[in-house]
Amino acid sequence: MHKKPLFVKLVIIILFGAGFTIAVDCADIITGKQISITSGLKVFTIIYMALISVLSFVAGIGMWRGKKWGWWLGAFLYMYAVLWTIKSLIYLPWLFGYFVKPHNRNVYYYIKHGINLVVRVLIFIYFFKGSVTEYFVLQQQSKIKTLIILFVLGLIVVVGCYLFLYYYRSGTVPR
């Protein structure tokens, strides 16, 4: 097996850190320490966050072991994060009006999500670097086909979550 690139180790640490942070946030929601939300949305949020947390840990383990499925799961999580951040930038005005009281710090959130987007895109691009694909033995894999698969899967998840929230807000989903 090829030597693990240094930046792959950093991505693995980020995945473990994200998984841990999301798990802590999930626990805070369960105990009511973080945000006060209605029961239907709370259940959805807890399940969603727990799933992302577990997937982050599993991707980190798979990538550490040099497994192709670890690369795929890690790349999917970053594609999903990129798409989710884009969705956040588009829908921030709606989120401000629905979840939090309007305030003068809205520009801060655009800057924060803009920086998050740049970092996530750069990390996602790194997944396709020669040393990374060589380490995971994915050199022969079509980059275009892979990008399309990851984009479609990420889009399905982001749109699904958005539609749930949209229908929840409209009262169609039980609260």
N, C-alpha and C positions, 0 to 999 in steps of 0.2 A: 504494500500500500504506500501511496505517496505521503510525503510529509504534510501535516496539517498547516495550512497557511495561517499566519499570525492573526490576520483580520477575521478569519473564520472563528478563531478562539474568542475574539471580541464580540462577534455576532452571537455566539453561543452564550456568553456572559450576559449580553443584552436580553436575549430570550429568557434566560433564567431570572434575571432581574425583573423583566416585565411580568413573567408568570407569578413571581412572588408578590410584586406590587399589586397586581390585579387581584390576587387571592386576599391580600390584606384589605383592599377596598371592598371586596365582596363581603368579607366578614364585618366590616363597618356598616355596610348596608343592612345586613342581617340583624345586627344589634341596634340599628337606628342611629348610629353615631355620625354617619356621613351626610345623608340627605333624607328628607322626608318625602316619600312617594307613595302613591296609592298601591294597594295590595296586588292588583293584576300586573301593573308595571314593575313592581318590586320583584315578583316571582320571575318575570321575563328577564329583568336585569341580572338577577342572581344566577339564573341558569346560563345566560349569555356570558357573563363574566367568568363563571366557573369553567365553562367550556374553553374560552380563550386562554385562561390561565393554564389549564391542563394541556392544551395543544402547544402552548409556549414551552412548557417543561418537556413534553414529548419530543418536540422539534429540536430542542437543545440537546437532548440525549441522543437522538438519531444523528444529528450533525456531529456531535462529539465522537460518535462511533464510526463516522464516515459513511453512513448508510444513505443510499439514494433517496429513500422515503423521507429521511430527515431533511435532505436538501429540498425536496418537493414541499414538505410541510412548512419549513422555514420560509421558502420563497413565497408560498401561498400566504402565510401570515403577513409578510411584508407587502405583497400586492394588496391584500385586504386592508392593511394599515394605510397604504397610499390612497386607495379609493375611499376609505372612511374619512380620511383627512380632507380630501377634495369635497366630499359630501358635507363635511362640517363647515368648510369655508363657504360653500354655497348656501347652506341652511342656517348659518349663524343668526341672521335676523329673526328667523322663526324660533330658534332655540332661546334667544334672549327674551322674546315675548312670552314664551310658554313656560320655561323652566326657572328662569331667574328674573329678578327685577331689573328693568333697564337701568343702566348707569353709564357714566362717561368713560368707562374702561373698555368699551367695545373694541377700540383700535388694538388694545393689548391682545385680545383674543385672535384677531386677524394676524398679528405679527407672530404670536405663539404658534398658531396652526400653520402659518406660512413657513416658519423655520422647521416645524415638525415634518412638513411635506418635503422640503428639500433634503433633510437628513434621511427620511425613509426612502425617498427615490434613490439617493446615492447608495444606501445600503442594498436596496433591491438590485440596482445595476451591478453591484459588486458580486452578487450571486452568479452572474454570467461571465465573470472574469476567467481567463484561461486557467490560472492556478487553482481556482475553486472548482471549476467543472472537471479539471483533471483529478483533483483530490477525491471527488465524488464519482469519478469514472462516468462522466456525462458529456465527454467531448463530442461524441457522435450525435448527440441530441439536437434536433432543429431548434434554434433559438426562437424563431418566429412562431413555430407551432407551440412551443412551451409558453411563450408570452401570451398567446391567444388563449390557451387552456387556463393559465393562471388568472388572466384578466376576466374571462367569463365566469370562472368559479368565484372569484372575489366579488364581481358585480352581482352575482346571484345572492350572495350573503348580504352585501350592503343593501341592495334593493329590498330583500326580504325583511331585514331589520327596519328599514325606513317605512315600508308598507305597514308593518305591524304598528309602529309608532303613529303613523298617519291614521290608521283605522282606530287605534286606541284613543287618539285625541278626538276623533269624530264620534266616538261612542259606540262604534260597531263591534269592537272587541270588549268582552265582559271585563268589568273592573273588579 
